[in-house]
Amino acid sequence: MAVKREHELVPAHEIMSENEVKKLMQEMGVQTYNLPKILVTDPQAVKLGAKTGQILKIHRKDGENEYPYYRYVVED
């Protein structure tokens, strides 16, 4: 479930389940640590209660289209 954003320019974020992550990594042919990083102290990560090692799915919009982006949660 994506977290409600407080500002229209902040895209929705959600923590992916282990099954979703496993499927995504197989499709992309990468490991979680190969994804771009997001700090566990990032405001959206804090709001979601994200923990180090989890993957966040970010729902970015470009006009009418929505594109998913993924970030690996890391310590400071």
Secondary structure, DSSP 4 states (H G I P E B T S, - for coil): -PBPPSSTTSPEEEEPPHHHHHHHHHHHT--GGGSPEEETTSHHHHHHT--TT-EEEEEEEETTEEEEEEEEEE--
